[in-house]
Amino acid sequence: MKAEELKGKTEDELNKMLLDLKKQQFNMRFQLSQGSTENTALIRANRRDIARVQTFLSQVKAGAATADKAKSAKPKAAKKTKKAA
């Protein structure tokens, strides 16, 4: 999962995604303890995906994501230069 995939999501969608990822992590831990998992790298990737979703969720709650959009929408004023006489 990449951060670009999360940018357009709403708070409800992020919460649902977080819940699904935590359920998946729970199942992976049981598979690991039983020795039935083959790819242990998926556990690390899942943990990082959870952290990524939590980060975006906190940004949405704090309003940082909307503030960034507002900053990029404002045009920059051109500097006035004095001409040498």
LUMVO-311213 format. One record per residue (C-alpha): x, y, z. Coordinates in nm, 2 decimals, always signed. Each point is the difference from the previous one (the first is absolute). Example, Ala and Ser with C-alpha at 12.3 -4.5 7.8 and 13.67 -1.06 7.14 Angstrom:
# LUMVO-311213
+--------+--------+--------+
:     c1 :     c2 :     c3 :
+--------+--------+--------+
:  +1.23 :  -0.45 :  +0.78 :
:  +0.14 :  +0.34 :  -0.07 :
+--------+--------+--------+
# end
This chain:
# LUMVO-311213
+--------+--------+--------+
:     c1 :     c2 :     c3 :
+--------+--------+--------+
:  +0.00 :  +0.00 :  +0.00 :
:  +0.13 :  +0.34 :  -0.09 :
:  -0.08 :  +0.34 :  +0.15 :
:  -0.16 :  +0.12 :  -0.32 :
:  -0.27 :  -0.26 :  +0.04 :
:  -0.10 :  +0.14 :  +0.33 :
:  -0.01 :  +0.37 :  -0.09 :
:  -0.35 :  +0.00 :  -0.15 :
:  -0.16 :  -0.21 :  +0.28 :
:  -0.25 :  +0.13 :  +0.25 :
:  +0.03 :  -0.05 :  +0.38 :
:  -0.26 :  -0.28 :  -0.01 :
:  +0.19 :  -0.18 :  -0.28 :
:  +0.33 :  +0.03 :  +0.19 :
:  -0.16 :  -0.14 :  +0.32 :
:  -0.14 :  -0.30 :  -0.19 :
:  +0.33 :  -0.06 :  -0.17 :
:  +0.18 :  +0.02 :  +0.34 :
:  -0.25 :  -0.25 :  +0.15 :
:  +0.06 :  -0.24 :  -0.29 :
:  +0.38 :  +0.03 :  +0.03 :
:  -0.01 :  -0.07 :  +0.37 :
:  -0.22 :  -0.31 :  -0.05 :
:  +0.25 :  -0.12 :  -0.27 :
:  +0.29 :  +0.06 :  +0.25 :
:  -0.18 :  -0.20 :  +0.26 :
:  -0.04 :  -0.29 :  -0.23 :
:  +0.36 :  +0.02 :  -0.11 :
:  +0.13 :  -0.02 :  +0.35 :
:  -0.20 :  -0.32 :  +0.06 :
:  +0.14 :  -0.15 :  -0.32 :
:  +0.35 :  +0.10 :  +0.11 :
:  -0.04 :  -0.17 :  +0.34 :
:  -0.13 :  -0.32 :  -0.16 :
:  +0.28 :  +0.00 :  -0.26 :
:  -0.24 :  +0.00 :  -0.29 :
:  +0.11 :  +0.33 :  -0.16 :
:  +0.25 :  -0.01 :  -0.28 :
:  +0.07 :  +0.37 :  -0.06 :
:  +0.08 :  +0.17 :  +0.32 :
:  +0.08 :  +0.33 :  -0.19 :
:  -0.37 :  +0.05 :  -0.03 :
:  -0.03 :  +0.06 :  +0.37 :
:  +0.25 :  +0.29 :  -0.01 :
:  -0.18 :  +0.14 :  -0.31 :
:  -0.33 :  -0.02 :  +0.18 :
:  +0.13 :  +0.17 :  +0.30 :
:  +0.14 :  +0.29 :  -0.21 :
:  -0.33 :  +0.03 :  -0.18 :
:  -0.18 :  +0.03 :  +0.33 :
:  +0.24 :  +0.28 :  +0.10 :
:  -0.05 :  +0.17 :  -0.33 :
:  -0.38 :  +0.00 :  +0.03 :
:  +0.02 :  +0.12 :  +0.36 :
:  +0.22 :  +0.29 :  -0.11 :
:  -0.25 :  +0.11 :  -0.27 :
:  -0.29 :  -0.04 :  +0.24 :
:  +0.17 :  +0.23 :  +0.25 :
:  +0.07 :  +0.25 :  -0.27 :
:  -0.36 :  +0.00 :  -0.11 :
:  -0.12 :  +0.05 :  +0.35 :
:  +0.25 :  +0.28 :  +0.06 :
:  -0.09 :  +0.17 :  -0.33 :
:  +0.36 :  -0.01 :  -0.12 :
:  -0.11 :  -0.16 :  -0.33 :
:  -0.24 :  +0.28 :  -0.08 :
:  +0.25 :  +0.27 :  +0.10 :
:  +0.25 :  -0.14 :  -0.25 :
:  -0.26 :  +0.00 :  -0.28 :
:  -0.09 :  +0.36 :  +0.09 :
:  +0.37 :  +0.11 :  -0.01 :
:  +0.05 :  -0.16 :  -0.34 :
:  -0.31 :  +0.17 :  -0.14 :
:  +0.12 :  +0.35 :  +0.07 :
:  +0.19 :  +0.17 :  -0.28 :
:  +0.33 :  +0.15 :  +0.10 :
:  +0.03 :  +0.38 :  -0.04 :
:  +0.26 :  +0.12 :  -0.25 :
:  +0.28 :  +0.21 :  +0.15 :
:  +0.03 :  +0.35 :  -0.12 :
:  +0.34 :  +0.10 :  -0.11 :
:  +0.14 :  +0.34 :  -0.03 :
:  +0.15 :  +0.09 :  -0.33 :
:  +0.33 :  +0.17 :  -0.01 :
:  -0.01 :  +0.35 :  -0.15 :
+--------+--------+--------+
# end
